[in-house]
Amino acid sequence: MKQKHIDEIIKVLMNDDYNALQEIIHHEHPADILEALIDRSDAHDLLDKLPSELVAEVLDEADEEYQYELLKQFSTQKQKEIINLMSSDEIADLIEELEDNQKADMFNLLNEESREDVEKLLKYDGESAGGIMTTEFLAIFEDKTIKSSLKYIRNAEDVETSFYIYVIDRNYRLTGVVSLRDIVTSELDTKIAEIVNRNVKYVYYNEDQEEVSHTFEKYGFMVMPVVDDELKLIGIITVDDILEVMVDETTEDIHHLAGINKEEKVDGSLFASIKSRLPWLCVNLITASVSSSIINMFSATIAQIVALSAVMTIITGMGGNAGTQSLTLIVRGLSLGDIDRKNARHIILKEMGVGLFIGLIIGCFVSLLCYRYEQDILLGVLAGIAMCLNMVCAVTAGCVVPLLLEKLKVDPALASGVFVTGVSDCLGFTLFLGLVTLALPYLV
């Protein structure tokens, strides 16, 4: 949103212009209001001028930490009004993030209906379909007529979406889906069963949210029903929730590839950042120590040909970069479900081929560079061979390590980077310095 628009919203809220305030209430999107207020110390005072229903919609757009921070600034009565107007899935997410005593305070604010909905949602894993669904949806019995269904739809309140209406039998099992267009264009005495689309796609409550996002991507739906083991309809997931999941999953993968905890934020605390980064830096220190010990083993060789110290860092650095490229490709492929048992072998062989050809090309340049340093053709050839072999090994590690971790049920994005870099460094030093040591009588 442009700064000019933000300034206009703030100006209206601060000046108490009734007519302009009504314009905000009826026409501004809650996300825009949140963006205008999020960094302001007087956010509560300005929000307090808006009706509770709109404040609830604004809070629905915020993250859980900010939701609680703002909510606690209102009077107890206003808190009750706001939280009971919020989406049940947002309330559940908020409560899940709070301390036990804070959870109790939130539950005390909920009315019976909201508490019942939230308690149902809290039973599910927060990163499953059940954890991200909402219980506010429209469902109609298949034996109802269009007339009675329209009456039900008109009277329905607090539903997430009404574009598609799910059809259930008397045991609440999902039997199909019908669009609002089909309902309003059919004769009033028509049974829902006559116009229902039985080919309805759904997800189970215990499916991982990442798998759910793949299903949304595959079918391009705006909303999808969630069922239990008996195919009973228990909730729906909307595309805005899935977009949030996609952003969270992508952010998590990027953080993990860098050895950062997924919860770390740019504006987080100093202690949280240290706690997030230090463990994997310690692991990295161990792999670096192994690499250092390998260099120390060949210290006599390096002492005789000082130029080796310059060339070997190029070999390990290039290998590490090549391994990281393959690693990123594989981790993302695993995340998107593009890699399985059928194509894993082909992908590994393809990446090894890429590593070999790139290694040959880069190896030629390294050979020329090495020859420039020492004016020794054999040393240049050995450097090129080491470069090529390390490229192949690093790329192979970039493929194999995340696949093995995935098989062991360890997040490949979290641990792969350290190991791939370690493999590249250790093999790079060993290959180059080992080859040079073997050929040392012909070089010195």
N, C-alpha and C positions, 0 to 999 in steps of 0.2 A: 504494500500500500504506500502511496506517495506521502511525503511529509506534509504536504499542503492539506491532504485529506485528514491526516492525523490531527493536525492543528485545528481543523474545523470542528472535529468531534470534541476535542478538549475544550475549545472555546464555548461551545454550546453547553456542555456539562457544567462549566464553571460559571456561566452567566445566568443560569436559571431561566432561560427564554422558553416559555411553555410550548409555543408553537414549534420552535426549532427542536425542542426536546422530543416532541411527538414524532417529528420526522426521523429522528434517530431510532426511536422505539419501533417504528413501523417499517423502516427502510434499510437501516444499517445491519450488516451481517454481524453476528456475535463475535466472529473471529477478528473483524476489523476493530470492534470496540476493545477487545482484549489486547490487540497489538498497540492501540493508542494508550492503554493504561498500564501495561505490564511493567514498565520500569519507573513508574511514578510512586512517590511516597504517599500521595493523597488518593491512590486508586480506590481505596475503600469508600472515602467520602464522595467521590464522583459516582461510583457504582450505586451507592445508597440512594441516589436520586432516581434510579431506574426501577421499574416494577420487578418483583421477585422472579417472575417467569423469565424475563430477559436476563437477569443476573445469573440464573441457573444455566441458561444457554451459553452465556459467556464463560462460566466456570467449566462447563462441559468441554470447552475448547482448550482449556489450560492443562498443564501437567499437574500430577497429583500433589507435588510439594507446594506449588503456588495456590492450588485450590484450597488446601487446608489453611495456608497462611492468610488468605483473604477471608475465608469463611469465618474464622475465629474472631475477626474484627467486628463482625455484625452482632447485634443483640441476639439473645437466645431465641426469641420468637422469630426474628428474621432468618436466623440460621435454619430453623425448622421449616419455614416456608421455602427457602431456597433449595435445601438438600432434598426435600420431598418432590421437588419439581425437576431435579436433575435426572438424567438417564440412569437406569438401574445398573448398567454395566460400568458407567463412570463412577458411581458411588462405590461399587464393589472394588474397583481398581484403587480408589482413594483409600478405603478402609484397609485394604490389603497392605498398603505401604506404611500404615501408622503403627505406633507403639501400642501395646495392649491397653494402657489406660486411655489413650486417645481413641482407640477403636470403640471402647465402651461409651465414651462421650458421643461419638458419631451415631452409634446404634440407638442411644437414648433420644436422639433427635428425629429418628425415623418413625413414620406412622406404621401401622400394622401391615398394610399392603406392600409398602416399600421395603420394610424389614424382611418380609417373606421372600420377595424377589431377590434381594441382596444375599440373603442366607443361602438361597439355591445356587447363586452364581459363585459364591465363595467356596462351595464344595468342590469346584472343578479346578484343575491345574491352571494357573494364571496364563500359561503359554499354550494352552490347548484351545480347541474350538469352543468348548464350554466356557473357558475363561474370558474369551473376547466377545461372546455373543451377548445379545440383549433379549430380554423376555418380553419386550414391548412390541408386539407384532399382531397382525390380523390373520385369523384362521377361521374358516367357515366349514360347517358340516356339508358333506357331499349330497345329503338328502334334502337340503334346504332349497327353497325356490329363489329366483332372482329377487323377487319382491322383498322377502324376509331378509335376504342377504344385504340388500341396499339399505334397509332400515338399520341393520346391525352396523354397517360401515359408517353410516351418517352419525351414529351415536358413539362410535369408538373414540376414545381419548388417549392421548399420550402414546401413539404408535410411532415406531421408527420410520416406517415407509408404507405406502399403500399402492405403489405401482403394481406389485404382484401380491396376490392373496393366496395363501396356501390352503389346501383342502384336506380335511381330515375325516376319518370315519368316527363312529361313536366310541371307539376305544382310543381316540386321539392319535391314531397312527396316520402318518403322512401318506396320502393317496394321490396327490397331484398338485397342480398349480393352475391358477386362472388369472388372467390380467384384468385390470379394472376396465379396460376398453371392452373386453368380451362381456363383462357383466352389464355395463350400461347400454350395450347395443343388442342385448338379447331380450326376448319377450319376458314379461314379468312372471308368468307361470312356469317358465322353464326351470328344470332342476339343475343344480350346479353340476351334478354328475354327468349331464349331457354335454357340457361345454368344457369340462376339465381336461387339462393336458396331463396325461398319466406319466409322461416321460420327464419326471422331475429329478433334478440333480440335487444331492444333499451331501452333507458331511456328518461324520459321527462326532459326538461330544468330546471324545478322547483323542482326536486327531491333533497332531502338532500344528501350531499356528502357521508354521512355514509351509507345511503340506497344504493347508487350507488356502494359503496365498497362491500356491501353484495351481490349485483347482480353479480359483477365481481367474487367474491369468489364462488358463486353458479355455474356459468357456466364455470369458468376457462378461460375466454377470455383474449386476449392480447389488444383488442381495442373494443370499443362499441360506436355506433352512438347515438347522442342526437337529439331529435326532439321537435318541438313546439306543440301547441295544435291541429294543423291541420296535424300533422305527417310529416311536412316538415323537411328535414334534415338541421340542422343548425350548426353542429359541431361533433367532435368525442372526446372521452376520452381514453387515452392510459394507459396501466398498470403501467407505471412509475409514472403517476400522482396519481393513486389509491394507490400505495405503500406509497407515500408521505402523502396521506390522512389518511391511516391506522396508520402510525407512529404518525401523528398529533393528531388523535382521541384517540389513546392509551395514548399518553403523556398527553393529556388533562384530561382523566379519572384518571390517576395516580396522577396528580397534584391536581385535585379536591378532590380526596379521602383524600389527606393530607391537604386540605384547602389552596391550593396555586393557584394563578391565572394562567391560562393556558399560558399566554404570558411570565411568568417569566423564565429567562434563568440563567444557572449556572454563566455565566460571565456578568450578567446584573448589573445595577447600584444599589447602596445601597438604594436609595429612592424607586426604583421600587420594590425591594424585601420587604421593609417595607410596602409599599402600598398594595402589593399582600397578605401578610400574616396576617397583623394586624386585619382586619375586622373579620375573622373567629376565630382568637384567642380571640377577645372580646366576641364573641358568646360563645366560649368555657368557658370563664371566668364566664359568666352568669350561665351556667349549672353547673360549678364547685361550684359556690356560693350556688346554690340550694342544691347540695350534702352536702356542708359544713353546711348549716342550718339544714339539716336532722340529721347530726352527733351531732350538738349542742342540738337538741331536746332530744337526748338520752345521754346527757353528764353525767347525774346522774347514768345511768346504767353502762357506761364505767368506771366511777370513782370507782364503786364497783368491777368490773372485768376488770382489766387493760389489760389482754390478748386479750380482744375483739378488741382492736385497731390494733393488729397484724393480727388477723384472718380476720377481715372485709376487709382489703386491698387486701387480697388474693381472697376473694369472688368477689369483684368488678373488680379486675384486670383480673381474669380468665373469668368472664362474658363478659367484654369488648373485650377480645381477640376472644372469641367464636362469639360474635356479628359481629366483624369486618370480620371474616372468611366468615360468611353468606352474609354479606353486599357486600364483594368483589365478591363473586360468582354471586349474583343477579345483581349487577351493570354491570358486564361483560356480563351476559346473556342478559340483556336489550340492551346493546350496540351491541351485535351480532345478536339480533332479535330472540334469542332462547326462550324467555319468552313471552307468550301472554295470553289472557283470558282463553283459553282452558286448559293450563297447570299450571297457576299461583297457583290455589288452591292446586293442587297436590304437587307442589314444596314447598309451605309453610308448608303443613302437613309433608312432608318428612324432612324438616329442623327442624321442631319442634321435630320430632322423634329422629333426630340426637342429638339435644340439650338435650333431656331427657336422652338418653342412655349415652352420654358423661358426662352429669351432675351427673348421678348415680355413674359412675366410679370415676370422680374427687371428687364428694361429699364424697365417702368413704375415699379417701386419706386426704381430709380436716378434716373429723371427727377424723381420727387417729392423725392428726397433732394437732388438738384442744385438744384432750384428753391428748396428750403429754405435752401441756402447762399447763393445769389445773387439770389433773387427774379426770375429771368429764365426765362420760359417756353421761349424758343428754345434756351437752353443746356441746359435739362432735356430737351428733345426730342432734341437732338444726343447727349447722354449716353445716352439710352435707345436710340437707333439704334446707337450704337457698341457698347453692351452686347449688343444682340441680334445684331449682325454678328459680334462677337468670340466669342460663344457658339457660333454656327454654325461658324465657322472652327476654334475650339478642339476642338469635338466631331468635326468632320471630320478634323482632324489626328490626334485620338486613335484614329480608325479606320484612316486611310490609312497613317500612319507605320509601325505594327507590321505591317500587311499587306505593305508594300513591303520592310521589313527581312526578313520571313519569305521573301519571294521571292528576296531577295539572299543567303539562307542565313546571315543574321545573327540572333542571338537577339533577338527583338522585346522581350522583357522587359528586356534589358540596356541597350539604347540608346534606347528609345522615350520614356521619361519626360523626359529632358533636352531632346529635340527638341520634344516636345509643349508643354512649359512655355515653351521659347524662342519657339515660334510664337505661343502665346497672348500672351506679354508684348509681343513686337515688333508684332504686329498690333493688339493692344489699344491700345498707346500711339499707333501710327500712325493708326488709325481715329479715335480720339477727338480727339487733338490736331490731326490733319489737318482734320477736319470743323470744329473750333472755329476754326482758323486761316482757313479759307475764309470762315467766317461772322463773322469778327472785326469787320468794319465795322458789323455790325448788333448786336453784343453790347456794345461798349465805349461 
